[in-house]
Amino acid sequence: MYFINPQMRKFKCNQQHHPLRKIQLLQVEWGINDKVTCLVTDGAANMGACAREMHLRHTICVAHTMNLMVKKALDHDPVVCDIRAKLRKMVGYFRSSTTAKERLTQVQEQMGRPKLKLTQEVETRWNSTYHMLQRVFELREPVGAALANLSTDITPLSSEEYGIIAGCLRVLAPFNDATVELSEEKRVSGSKVIPLLSMLDHSLEEEVGNAQTPHSTSIVNHLRRQLRERLYQLQSMSIMSLSTLLDPRFKSIGFFSPSKAAEAVNRLTTECAAVIRNSSSSSSSSPPPPQPSTSEVSQPVTQGNKLWRHLDDTVMQARGQNVTADATVEVQRYMMEPNIGRREDPLEYWDRQKHLYPHLHKLALAFLSTPASSVPCERVFSKAGEIISKKRNHLSPTTVEKLFLNKNE
């Protein structure tokens, strides 16, 4: 698996430092040039062009997609936008003013509450908006008491506005949980995308009847439209649909659309047949066995003879049908097995079953390696920025590599 970071776009596109050339050289240097199965990037057009130029499968980072979805839904409601603007100003005041910060701490101590700080919204991460709303709602009483004793033009939010915040938090809580889960680094995540988004749709469907305010209803409807559009797209993508099928926790149950699940099963059968065909070709290219004596050798069939062409074509067609039949049997047998538990490790399952489903095992190793998000990659770039700075600009490449590897253990 390979990631593309948005910072790659800063490279100058001249002949010597072309980004694609740099990526290809890195693949060779790291020994992964024949192991990359998919590029996971943001939705920028040049990232898609990069994948096409390198002839690789490409998928959009789901965390970026979810970020855009939720931001659009929140920006769609002017009242929610107004409340967020008020909160940004309020949080900025408490974070920049020492007097206000100390007063908020004193009020929390007097109320016997843990000393917590307000969280500011960050434009590039939607869940920072969720955390800002959550913290302000949690500290609404201490914040109101603190503002009452401070000389400022900032006024506390009304009970109606806090009601709107409560409705937004209820709707957005599952999206926050999904963002955290899809950004994990040490577990299989690509196969979770379709099932998890399906569960989000189910959660929104439940909220339609339980929405407490017209504003939360508006956010729910907007999110559902965007989510379903994205779900239908993802279910048609081989890299996501096949990884879902090959995850023994989900298989076809994880799909939002039964028809898309059936299409994915047919696609998996085709991929399995290709693996069987390749395996047969590899075995046939091995060194030939010892030749029998001359008396035992049968007369070879004349190649290209029209007399035998029909029979040869029939034999080849029968072989193809046998390969497809073998693939169908293997896929159907796997699909009929009961799903494993959601908290079990699918990689351990495939390690146990690699002899029972040898060809699907090869596909599972390729497709289950697909990450759902490029967030882990961006964390790595952030850590690199902490290591190499103006105050540490004389580090040798060897030292930087050691520090970098140590920081990412």
C-alpha positions as CSV (number, residue, x, y, z in Angstrom):
1,M,0.0,0.0,0.0
2,Y,1.2,3.5,-0.7
3,F,0.0,6.9,0.3
4,I,0.3,10.3,-1.4
5,N,0.5,13.4,0.8
6,P,-0.9,16.7,-0.4
7,Q,2.6,18.2,0.2
8,M,3.8,16.3,-2.8
9,R,2.1,18.9,-4.9
10,K,4.7,21.5,-3.9
11,F,7.4,19.8,-6.0
12,K,8.4,21.6,-9.2
13,C,7.3,19.7,-12.2
14,N,10.5,20.0,-14.2
15,Q,12.2,17.0,-15.9
16,Q,14.6,16.4,-13.0
17,H,12.3,16.7,-10.1
18,H,9.0,15.5,-11.4
19,P,6.8,14.1,-8.6
20,L,6.0,10.8,-10.5
21,R,9.7,10.2,-11.0
22,K,10.4,10.8,-7.3
23,I,7.7,8.4,-6.3
24,Q,9.0,5.7,-8.7
25,L,12.5,6.1,-7.3
26,L,11.2,5.9,-3.7
27,Q,9.4,2.7,-4.6
28,V,12.6,1.1,-5.9
29,E,14.6,2.4,-3.0
30,W,12.1,0.9,-0.5
31,G,11.7,-2.3,-2.4
32,I,7.9,-1.9,-2.9
33,N,7.7,-1.2,-6.6
34,D,6.0,-4.5,-7.3
35,K,3.9,-4.5,-4.0
36,V,1.8,-1.3,-4.3
37,T,-1.8,-2.2,-4.9
38,C,-3.6,1.1,-4.4
39,L,-3.0,4.8,-3.9
40,V,-5.0,6.5,-1.1
41,T,-5.1,10.3,-1.5
42,D,-7.3,13.3,-1.0
43,G,-9.8,14.2,-3.7
44,A,-7.6,16.6,-5.7
45,A,-7.6,16.2,-9.5
46,N,-3.8,15.9,-9.7
47,M,-3.8,13.0,-7.2
48,G,-6.2,11.1,-9.5
49,A,-4.0,12.0,-12.5
50,C,-1.0,10.6,-10.6
51,A,-2.7,7.3,-10.0
52,R,-3.7,7.1,-13.7
53,E,-0.1,7.9,-14.9
54,M,1.3,5.1,-12.6
55,H,-1.5,2.7,-13.7
56,L,-2.5,2.0,-10.1
57,R,-5.9,1.5,-8.4
58,H,-6.9,4.7,-6.6
59,T,-9.3,5.5,-3.8
60,I,-10.2,8.7,-2.0
61,C,-9.3,9.0,1.7
62,V,-12.6,8.5,3.5
63,A,-11.6,10.9,6.3
64,H,-11.3,13.7,3.8
65,T,-14.6,12.7,2.2
66,M,-16.4,12.7,5.6
67,N,-14.8,16.0,6.5
68,L,-16.3,17.6,3.3
69,M,-19.7,15.9,3.9
70,V,-20.1,17.2,7.5
71,K,-18.7,20.6,6.8
72,K,-21.2,21.1,3.9
73,A,-24.1,19.9,6.2
74,L,-23.1,22.3,8.9
75,D,-22.5,25.2,6.5
76,H,-26.0,24.5,5.0
77,D,-27.8,25.8,8.1
78,P,-27.3,29.6,8.7
79,V,-28.4,29.4,12.4
80,V,-25.8,26.7,13.1
81,C,-23.1,28.8,11.2
82,D,-24.0,31.8,13.4
83,I,-23.7,29.7,16.6
84,R,-20.3,28.4,15.5
85,A,-19.1,32.0,14.8
86,K,-20.2,33.0,18.3
87,L,-18.4,30.0,19.8
88,R,-15.2,30.7,17.9
89,K,-15.1,34.2,19.3
90,M,-15.9,33.0,22.8
91,V,-13.3,30.2,22.8
92,G,-10.7,32.6,21.3
93,Y,-11.4,35.0,24.2
94,F,-10.9,32.4,26.9
95,R,-7.8,31.0,25.3
96,S,-6.1,34.4,24.7
97,S,-7.1,36.2,27.9
98,T,-5.2,35.2,31.0
99,T,-7.8,36.8,33.2
100,A,-10.7,35.0,31.5
101,K,-8.8,31.7,31.6
102,E,-8.1,32.0,35.3
103,R,-11.7,33.0,36.1
104,L,-13.0,29.9,34.2
105,T,-10.7,27.7,36.2
106,Q,-11.8,29.3,39.5
107,V,-15.5,28.8,38.6
108,Q,-14.9,25.1,37.8
109,E,-13.1,24.6,41.1
110,Q,-16.0,26.3,43.0
111,M,-18.5,24.0,41.3
112,G,-16.4,21.0,42.1
113,R,-15.7,20.1,38.4
114,P,-12.6,19.0,36.7
115,K,-10.5,21.9,35.3
116,L,-11.1,21.7,31.5
117,K,-10.1,24.1,28.7
118,L,-12.3,25.1,25.8
119,T,-11.4,23.7,22.4
120,Q,-11.1,25.8,19.3
121,E,-12.5,24.9,15.9
122,V,-9.9,24.2,13.1
123,E,-11.0,24.8,9.5
124,T,-9.4,21.7,8.1
125,R,-10.8,19.1,10.5
126,W,-14.6,18.8,11.0
127,N,-14.3,16.8,14.2
128,S,-12.6,19.9,15.8
129,T,-16.0,21.5,15.3
130,Y,-17.6,18.6,17.1
131,H,-15.1,18.8,20.0
132,M,-15.6,22.6,20.3
133,L,-19.4,22.1,20.5
134,Q,-19.1,19.2,22.9
135,R,-16.7,21.1,25.3
136,V,-18.7,24.3,25.3
137,F,-21.9,22.3,25.9
138,E,-20.2,20.5,28.7
139,L,-18.9,23.7,30.3
140,R,-22.0,25.8,29.6
141,E,-22.7,26.6,33.3
142,P,-19.0,27.5,34.2
143,V,-18.6,29.5,31.0
144,G,-21.9,31.5,31.7
145,A,-20.8,32.2,35.3
146,A,-17.3,33.2,34.2
147,L,-18.6,35.6,31.6
148,A,-21.0,37.2,34.1
149,N,-18.0,38.3,36.1
150,L,-15.8,39.5,33.3
151,S,-15.7,42.9,31.5
152,T,-16.4,41.7,27.9
153,D,-19.0,42.2,25.2
154,I,-19.2,38.4,24.7
155,T,-22.6,37.2,26.0
156,P,-23.4,33.6,26.9
157,L,-25.5,31.5,24.5
158,S,-29.2,31.2,25.1
159,S,-30.9,28.0,26.2
160,E,-32.4,27.7,22.7
161,E,-28.9,27.9,21.2
162,Y,-27.7,25.2,23.6
163,G,-30.6,23.1,22.5
164,I,-29.5,23.4,18.9
165,I,-26.0,22.4,19.9
166,A,-27.3,19.3,21.8
167,G,-29.2,18.3,18.6
168,C,-26.1,18.7,16.5
169,L,-24.0,16.7,18.9
170,R,-26.5,13.9,18.9
171,V,-26.4,13.7,15.0
172,L,-22.6,14.1,14.7
173,A,-21.5,11.7,17.5
174,P,-21.5,8.6,15.2
175,F,-19.6,10.5,12.6
176,N,-16.9,11.4,15.1
177,D,-16.7,7.7,16.2
178,A,-16.4,6.6,12.5
179,T,-13.6,9.2,11.8
180,V,-11.6,7.9,14.7
181,E,-12.1,4.2,13.8
182,L,-11.3,4.7,10.1
183,S,-8.1,6.6,10.9
184,E,-6.5,3.7,12.8
185,E,-3.0,2.6,11.8
186,K,-2.5,-1.0,13.1
187,R,-5.8,-2.7,12.0
188,V,-7.5,-3.5,8.8
189,S,-9.6,-0.5,7.8
190,G,-10.4,-0.4,4.1
191,S,-12.8,-3.2,4.4
192,K,-14.7,-1.3,7.1
193,V,-15.6,1.7,4.8
194,I,-18.8,0.4,3.2
195,P,-20.2,-1.4,6.3
196,L,-19.4,1.6,8.5
197,L,-21.0,4.1,6.2
198,S,-24.0,1.9,6.0
199,M,-24.3,2.0,9.8
200,L,-24.0,5.8,9.6
201,D,-26.9,5.8,7.2
202,H,-28.9,3.6,9.6
203,S,-28.1,5.9,12.5
204,L,-29.3,8.9,10.5
205,E,-32.5,7.1,9.6
206,E,-33.2,6.7,13.3
207,E,-32.5,10.3,13.9
208,V,-35.1,11.5,11.3
209,G,-37.9,10.8,13.7
210,N,-36.0,11.7,16.9
211,A,-34.5,15.1,15.8
212,Q,-35.3,17.7,18.4
213,T,-35.0,20.8,16.3
214,P,-35.6,21.8,12.7
215,H,-31.9,22.6,12.4
216,S,-30.8,19.1,13.4
217,T,-33.4,17.7,11.0
218,S,-31.9,19.8,8.2
219,I,-28.4,18.5,9.0
220,V,-29.7,14.9,9.1
221,N,-31.4,15.2,5.7
222,H,-28.3,16.9,4.1
223,L,-26.0,14.2,5.5
224,R,-28.2,11.4,4.3
225,R,-28.2,12.7,0.7
226,Q,-24.5,13.0,0.6
227,L,-23.8,9.7,2.4
228,R,-26.0,7.7,0.0
229,E,-24.4,9.2,-3.0
230,R,-21.0,8.3,-1.7
231,L,-22.1,4.8,-0.7
232,Y,-23.3,4.0,-4.2
233,Q,-20.0,5.1,-5.6
234,L,-17.9,3.1,-3.2
235,Q,-19.9,-0.1,-3.7
236,S,-19.0,0.1,-7.4
237,M,-15.3,0.4,-6.8
238,S,-13.4,-2.9,-6.9
239,I,-10.8,-1.9,-4.3
240,M,-13.5,-1.2,-1.7
241,S,-16.2,-3.8,-2.6
242,L,-13.7,-6.7,-2.9
243,S,-12.0,-5.8,0.4
244,T,-15.4,-5.8,2.1
245,L,-16.3,-9.2,0.7
246,L,-12.9,-10.6,1.6
247,D,-13.3,-9.5,5.2
248,P,-14.9,-12.5,7.0
249,R,-16.5,-10.1,9.5
250,F,-18.7,-8.5,6.8
251,K,-18.8,-10.3,3.4
252,S,-22.1,-9.4,1.6
253,I,-23.8,-8.4,4.9
254,G,-21.7,-5.2,5.0
255,F,-23.2,-3.8,1.7
256,F,-25.8,-1.1,1.6
257,S,-27.3,-2.4,-1.7
258,P,-28.0,-6.2,-2.2
259,S,-27.6,-5.8,-6.0
260,K,-24.2,-4.2,-5.5
261,A,-23.2,-7.1,-3.2
262,A,-24.2,-9.6,-6.0
263,E,-22.1,-7.6,-8.5
264,A,-19.1,-7.7,-6.1
265,V,-19.4,-11.5,-5.7
266,N,-19.3,-11.9,-9.5
267,R,-16.3,-9.6,-9.6
268,L,-14.6,-11.6,-6.9
269,T,-15.2,-14.9,-8.8
270,T,-13.6,-13.3,-11.9
271,E,-10.5,-12.2,-9.8
272,C,-10.3,-15.7,-8.2
273,A,-10.4,-17.3,-11.7
274,A,-7.5,-15.0,-12.8
275,V,-5.5,-16.1,-9.8
276,I,-6.1,-19.8,-10.6
277,R,-5.1,-19.2,-14.2
278,N,-1.9,-17.4,-13.1
279,S,-1.1,-20.2,-10.7
280,S,-1.5,-22.8,-13.4
281,S,0.8,-20.7,-15.7
282,S,3.4,-20.4,-13.0
283,S,3.4,-24.2,-12.3
284,S,3.6,-24.9,-16.1
285,S,6.7,-22.7,-16.4
286,S,8.6,-24.8,-13.8
287,P,11.5,-27.1,-15.0
288,P,10.1,-30.0,-17.0
289,P,10.1,-33.5,-15.4
290,P,12.5,-36.2,-16.6
291,Q,11.6,-37.3,-20.2
292,P,10.3,-40.9,-20.7
293,S,12.0,-43.3,-23.1
294,T,11.5,-42.8,-26.9
295,S,9.1,-45.8,-27.1
296,E,6.8,-44.1,-24.5
297,V,6.7,-40.7,-26.2
298,S,3.5,-40.2,-28.1
299,Q,3.5,-38.3,-31.4
300,P,3.1,-34.5,-30.8
301,V,0.1,-32.7,-32.1
302,T,0.9,-30.6,-35.1
303,Q,0.6,-26.9,-34.1
304,G,-1.5,-24.6,-36.4
305,N,-3.0,-27.5,-38.4
306,K,-6.6,-26.6,-39.5
307,L,-7.5,-30.2,-39.1
308,W,-7.2,-30.1,-35.3
309,R,-8.0,-26.4,-34.7
310,H,-11.6,-27.0,-33.7
311,L,-10.7,-29.7,-31.2
312,D,-7.8,-27.6,-29.7
313,D,-10.2,-24.6,-29.3
314,T,-12.8,-26.8,-27.6
315,V,-10.1,-28.1,-25.2
316,M,-9.0,-24.5,-24.4
317,Q,-12.6,-23.5,-23.8
318,A,-13.2,-26.4,-21.5
319,R,-10.1,-25.5,-19.5
320,G,-11.5,-21.9,-19.1
321,Q,-14.8,-23.2,-18.0
322,N,-13.1,-25.5,-15.4
323,V,-11.1,-22.6,-14.0
324,T,-14.3,-20.5,-13.7
325,A,-16.1,-23.4,-12.1
326,D,-13.2,-23.9,-9.6
327,A,-13.3,-20.2,-8.7
328,T,-17.1,-20.3,-8.3
329,V,-16.9,-23.2,-5.9
330,E,-14.2,-21.6,-3.8
331,V,-16.0,-18.3,-3.6
332,Q,-19.4,-19.8,-2.8
333,R,-17.9,-22.1,-0.2
334,Y,-16.3,-19.1,1.5
335,M,-19.5,-17.0,1.3
336,M,-21.6,-19.7,2.8
337,E,-19.4,-19.9,5.9
338,P,-20.7,-18.0,8.9
339,N,-19.2,-14.6,9.6
340,I,-16.6,-14.2,12.3
341,G,-17.2,-11.7,15.2
342,R,-16.7,-8.0,14.4
343,R,-13.9,-7.7,17.0
344,E,-12.0,-10.7,15.6
345,D,-8.9,-10.2,13.4
346,P,-9.6,-11.0,9.8
347,L,-5.9,-11.5,9.1
348,E,-5.8,-14.3,11.7
349,Y,-8.8,-15.9,10.0
350,W,-7.0,-15.9,6.6
351,D,-3.9,-17.3,8.1
352,R,-5.9,-20.3,9.4
353,Q,-7.8,-20.7,6.2
354,K,-5.1,-20.2,3.6
355,H,-5.0,-23.9,2.7
356,L,-8.7,-24.2,2.4
357,Y,-9.1,-21.1,0.2
358,P,-5.6,-20.7,-1.3
359,H,-6.6,-18.4,-4.2
360,L,-8.9,-16.2,-2.1
361,H,-6.1,-16.0,0.5
362,K,-3.9,-14.3,-2.1
363,L,-6.6,-11.8,-3.0
364,A,-7.3,-11.1,0.7
365,L,-3.6,-10.2,1.3
366,A,-3.8,-7.7,-1.6
367,F,-7.2,-6.1,-1.0
368,L,-7.3,-6.1,2.9
369,S,-4.1,-4.1,2.9
370,T,-6.0,-1.1,1.6
371,P,-6.2,1.7,4.3
372,A,-9.4,3.7,4.6
373,S,-7.6,7.0,5.2
374,S,-4.4,8.8,4.5
375,V,-4.6,10.3,8.0
376,P,-1.8,8.0,9.3
377,C,0.5,9.2,6.5
378,E,-0.2,12.8,7.3
379,R,0.6,12.1,10.9
380,V,4.0,10.9,9.7
381,F,4.6,14.1,7.8
382,S,3.7,16.1,10.9
383,K,6.2,14.2,13.0
384,A,8.9,14.8,10.3
385,G,8.1,18.5,10.7
386,E,8.8,18.3,14.4
387,I,12.2,16.6,13.9
388,I,13.5,18.9,11.2
389,S,13.3,22.5,12.2
390,K,15.3,25.8,12.1
391,K,16.9,24.9,15.4
392,R,17.9,21.4,14.1
393,N,19.0,22.2,10.6
394,H,22.5,20.5,10.8
395,L,21.2,16.9,11.3
396,S,22.8,14.4,9.0
397,P,20.5,12.3,6.8
398,T,21.5,9.2,8.8
399,T,20.6,10.8,12.1
400,V,17.3,12.1,10.8
401,E,16.3,8.6,9.6
402,K,17.1,7.1,13.0
403,L,15.2,9.8,14.9
404,F,12.3,9.4,12.4
405,L,12.1,5.7,12.8
406,N,12.4,5.9,16.6
407,K,9.5,8.4,16.7
408,N,7.3,6.2,14.6
409,E,7.8,2.9,16.5
